[in-house]
Amino acid sequence: MRQQNESSPRIGFIGAGRVAKGLAWALAQSGQRVVAAASRSPDSAGALAARIAGCRALPHAQDVVDGCDLIFITVPDDAIAAVAASVNWRKDAAAINCSGATEVAALASAARAGAQTGGFHPLQLFADPEVALAGLPGCTIAIEAEAPLLAQLEQLAGAVQCRTIRLPPGSRARYHAAAHYAAGFVITLLNQAVELWQSFGVGREDTIRALLPLLRGTAASIERSGLAQGLAGTFSRGDIGTLERHLADLAGAGPDALRLYCELALRSIPLGLERGGYDEERAEAMRELLRRALKP
């Protein structure tokens, strides 16, 4: 752990759950001054503080605001506005929302008191704070703030070896919804694959073990070559014969399975065209097969 710079801003957390722990520990490891945490659960605040030299678990949110310069509000989304309104803010402090979907406007009470407000959302899974801590370097943090807080938040992101993107006001819900396609919805799609494989006798664990290397290879291919060039399989080649066999079989698996496949396939065709795997005539032939399969 790097030695703390005593001239850097004092950082505190209101809320000491998984996001707070992963982020606080990462900031402290990078030499930032994480000095306080408060939570409805004293044990949770204590667990966060115990890993950071000089950090104290405090009994009240107001104690964190009184003793810190940058205050990260890491409570459930529905509680952010109420927590921000429950304390008295200083004009030289900043209230920072760590939610992906909740707008910075939820911190309006802090802004009215003269505090700076901003958003700082690490695009990372925080199901386990230890895993999140290890995976944070290299991920992206979405930042929304005005100067001078903007520069401070970008500096903090850099300190924990993260990239940054800037979000305009009003965009957080769409940004957060879109991120589900690369995270939670991938799990949903894998679950669909599990159900299909179970129909011919392959168990859940064997399916997951079989498909995870495919998923990792897909991610590596995208990282190396981009979306279109990373595309593989039927819709990268324009393989109409395979598509016809897929549709014929999935029709017997039930309308939901067929509909999901068709919707995803239709969205894959533009990537296949971009990749140069086939021409527009073949693309339209595939679209027609898929549209016909979708008709009641």
C-alpha positions in Angstrom: 0.0 0.0 0.0 1.4 3.4 -0.9 2.0 6.0 1.8 -0.8 8.5 2.0 -0.3 12.0 0.8 -1.4 14.2 3.7 -2.1 17.1 1.4 -4.7 15.2 -0.6 -8.4 15.5 0.0 -9.9 13.5 2.9 -12.2 10.9 1.6 -15.2 9.4 3.4 -18.0 6.9 2.7 -21.6 7.0 3.8 -22.7 3.4 3.3 -20.2 0.6 3.8 -21.5 -2.2 1.6 -19.7 -4.1 -1.2 -19.2 -1.1 -3.5 -17.9 1.1 -0.7 -15.4 -1.6 0.5 -14.0 -2.4 -2.9 -13.6 1.3 -3.8 -12.4 2.5 -0.5 -9.7 -0.3 -0.3 -8.6 0.5 -3.8 -8.3 4.2 -3.2 -6.4 3.6 0.1 -4.0 1.2 -1.7 -3.2 3.9 -4.2 -2.2 6.3 -1.5 -5.5 8.3 -1.2 -6.6 9.5 2.2 -9.6 7.4 3.1 -10.3 8.6 6.6 -13.9 7.7 7.6 -16.9 5.5 7.0 -20.4 5.4 8.5 -23.2 2.8 7.9 -26.5 1.7 9.4 -24.5 -1.4 10.3 -21.6 -0.5 12.6 -20.0 -3.9 11.8 -19.9 -3.1 8.1 -18.3 0.3 8.7 -15.8 -1.3 11.0 -14.9 -4.0 8.4 -14.3 -1.3 5.8 -12.2 0.9 8.2 -10.2 -2.1 9.6 -8.3 -2.6 6.3 -7.2 1.1 6.0 -4.6 2.7 8.3 -6.0 5.9 9.8 -9.6 5.3 8.8 -12.3 5.4 11.4 -15.8 3.9 11.6 -18.0 6.7 12.7 -21.5 6.4 14.2 -23.3 9.0 12.0 -23.3 10.2 8.4 -23.0 13.8 9.6 -19.7 12.8 11.2 -18.3 11.8 7.8 -19.5 15.0 6.2 -17.9 17.1 9.0 -14.6 15.4 8.7 -14.1 14.8 5.0 -13.7 16.8 1.8 -15.0 14.2 -0.7 -17.9 12.2 0.5 -18.9 9.1 -1.5 -22.6 8.2 -0.9 -22.6 4.4 -1.4 -26.1 3.5 -0.2 -28.9 1.7 -2.3 -30.2 3.9 -5.1 -33.6 4.6 -3.5 -31.9 6.0 -0.4 -29.4 8.4 -2.0 -31.6 11.5 -2.0 -32.8 10.9 1.5 -29.3 10.3 2.8 -28.0 13.4 1.1 -30.9 15.5 2.6 -30.3 14.1 6.1 -27.0 15.9 6.7 -25.7 19.5 6.7 -23.3 20.1 3.9 -20.3 22.4 3.9 -19.6 24.6 0.9 -16.0 23.3 0.7 -17.2 19.6 0.5 -18.3 17.4 -2.4 -21.1 14.9 -2.4 -20.4 12.0 -4.9 -23.0 9.6 -6.1 -21.6 6.1 -6.9 -24.8 4.8 -8.6 -24.9 3.9 -12.2 -28.6 4.7 -12.8 -29.5 7.4 -10.3 -28.9 10.9 -11.6 -26.6 13.3 -9.8 -29.7 15.5 -9.3 -30.5 13.2 -6.4 -27.8 15.2 -4.6 -29.8 18.4 -5.0 -29.9 19.1 -1.3 -26.1 19.1 -1.1 -25.9 21.4 -4.2 -28.4 23.8 -2.6 -26.2 24.1 0.4 -23.3 25.0 -1.8 -21.4 21.7 -2.0 -20.1 20.4 -5.2 -21.9 17.3 -6.6 -20.8 14.6 -8.9 -21.2 11.0 -10.1 -18.4 8.3 -9.9 -19.6 4.9 -11.1 -17.0 2.1 -11.5 -18.2 -0.2 -14.4 -17.4 -3.3 -12.4 -19.2 -6.2 -10.7 -19.2 -5.7 -6.9 -20.8 -9.0 -5.9 -17.7 -9.7 -3.8 -15.6 -6.7 -2.7 -12.3 -8.7 -2.8 -13.0 -9.8 -6.4 -13.9 -6.2 -7.3 -10.7 -4.9 -5.7 -8.6 -7.2 -7.8 -10.6 -6.5 -11.0 -10.8 -2.7 -10.6 -7.5 -1.8 -12.4 -8.2 -1.4 -16.1 -12.0 -1.0 -15.8 -13.8 2.2 -16.7 -15.3 4.7 -14.3 -18.2 6.9 -15.6 -17.8 10.5 -14.2 -20.3 13.3 -14.1 -19.2 16.6 -12.5 -18.2 20.2 -13.2 -14.8 21.7 -12.5 -13.0 21.7 -10.2 -14.6 18.4 -8.9 -14.3 16.8 -12.4 -10.5 17.0 -12.3 -10.4 15.6 -8.8 -12.6 12.6 -9.7 -10.6 11.9 -12.9 -7.4 12.0 -10.8 -8.9 9.4 -8.3 -9.8 7.2 -11.3 -6.3 7.4 -12.6 -4.9 6.6 -9.1 -6.7 3.2 -9.1 -5.6 2.6 -12.7 -9.0 3.0 -14.3 -10.1 4.6 -17.6 -12.8 7.3 -17.5 -15.7 8.4 -19.6 -17.8 11.5 -19.0 -21.5 11.3 -18.7 -23.8 14.2 -19.6 -26.6 15.0 -17.2 -29.7 12.8 -17.8 -27.9 9.9 -19.4 -27.2 7.6 -16.5 -30.3 5.3 -16.8 -29.5 4.6 -20.4 -25.8 4.2 -19.7 -26.6 1.7 -16.9 -29.2 -0.2 -18.9 -26.8 -0.6 -21.8 -24.2 -2.1 -19.5 -26.5 -5.0 -18.7 -25.9 -6.3 -22.2 -22.2 -7.0 -21.2 -23.0 -8.3 -17.7 -26.3 -9.6 -16.3 -27.9 -10.3 -19.7 -24.9 -12.4 -20.7 -25.8 -14.6 -17.7 -29.4 -14.7 -18.9 -28.2 -15.9 -22.3 -26.0 -18.5 -20.8 -29.0 -19.7 -18.8 -30.9 -20.1 -22.0 -28.1 -22.2 -23.4 -28.2 -24.3 -20.3 -32.0 -24.9 -20.8 -31.5 -25.9 -24.4 -28.6 -28.3 -23.6 -30.6 -29.8 -20.7 -33.3 -30.8 -23.2 -30.9 -33.3 -24.7 -29.4 -34.5 -21.4 -26.4 -32.3 -20.7 -26.4 -31.0 -17.1 -26.1 -27.4 -15.9 -22.6 -27.6 -14.6 -21.3 -29.4 -17.7 -22.9 -26.8 -19.9 -21.3 -24.0 -18.0 -17.9 -25.6 -18.1 -18.2 -26.2 -21.8 -19.4 -22.7 -22.7 -17.2 -20.5 -20.4 -14.1 -21.0 -22.5 -16.2 -20.0 -25.5 -17.3 -16.8 -23.7 -13.7 -16.0 -22.7 -12.6 -16.5 -26.3 -15.3 -14.2 -27.5 -14.2 -11.5 -25.1 -10.6 -11.9 -26.1 -11.5 -11.8 -29.8 -13.4 -8.5 -29.3 -10.5 -7.0 -27.4 -8.1 -8.0 -30.1 -10.1 -7.3 -33.2 -13.2 -5.3 -32.3 -16.9 -6.1 -32.5 -17.4 -6.9 -36.2 -14.1 -8.7 -36.8 -14.5 -10.5 -33.5 -17.8 -12.0 -34.6 -17.6 -15.7 -35.3 -20.1 -18.4 -36.3 -23.2 -18.5 -38.5 -23.7 -14.8 -38.8 -20.1 -13.9 -39.5 -20.2 -16.2 -42.6 -23.8 -15.9 -43.8 -24.3 -19.6 -43.5 -27.9 -20.0 -44.6 -28.0 -23.8 -44.4 -27.0 -23.7 -40.7 -29.5 -20.9 -40.0 -32.3 -23.1 -41.6 -31.3 -26.0 -39.4 -31.3 -23.8 -36.3 -34.7 -22.5 -37.0 -36.2 -25.8 -37.7 -34.9 -27.3 -34.5 -35.8 -24.3 -32.3 -39.3 -24.3 -33.5 -39.7 -27.5 -31.5 -38.1 -26.0 -28.5 -40.9 -23.6 -27.9 -41.8 -20.1 -29.1 -39.8 -18.2 -26.5 -36.5 -19.9 -27.5 -37.2 -19.4 -31.2 -38.2 -15.7 -30.7 -35.0 -14.9 -28.6 -32.8 -16.5 -31.2 -34.4 -14.6 -34.1 -34.2 -11.3 -32.4 -30.5 -11.8 -31.6 -29.8 -13.1 -35.1 -31.4 -10.1 -36.7 -29.1 -7.8 -34.7 -26.1 -9.9 -35.6 -26.5 -9.5 -39.4 -25.3 -5.9 -39.5 -22.1 -6.9 -37.8 -21.6 -9.7 -40.4 -22.0 -7.2 -43.2 -19.5 -4.9 -41.5 -17.1 -7.8 -41.2 -17.4 -8.4 -44.9 -18.5 -12.0 -44.5 -21.3 -11.7 -47.1 -23.2 -9.2 -49.3 -26.5 -7.5 -48.8 -28.4 -10.1 -51.0 -27.4 -12.9 -48.6 -28.1 -10.7 -45.6 -31.6 -10.1 -46.9 -32.2 -13.8 -47.4 -31.3 -14.4 -43.8 -33.5 -11.6 -42.6 -36.4 -13.1 -44.6 -35.9 -16.5 -43.0 -35.8 -14.9 -39.5 -38.9 -12.7 -40.1 -40.9 -15.7 -41.4 -39.9 -17.7 -38.3 -41.1 -14.8 -36.1 -44.6 -14.7 -37.6 -47.3 -16.2 -35.5 
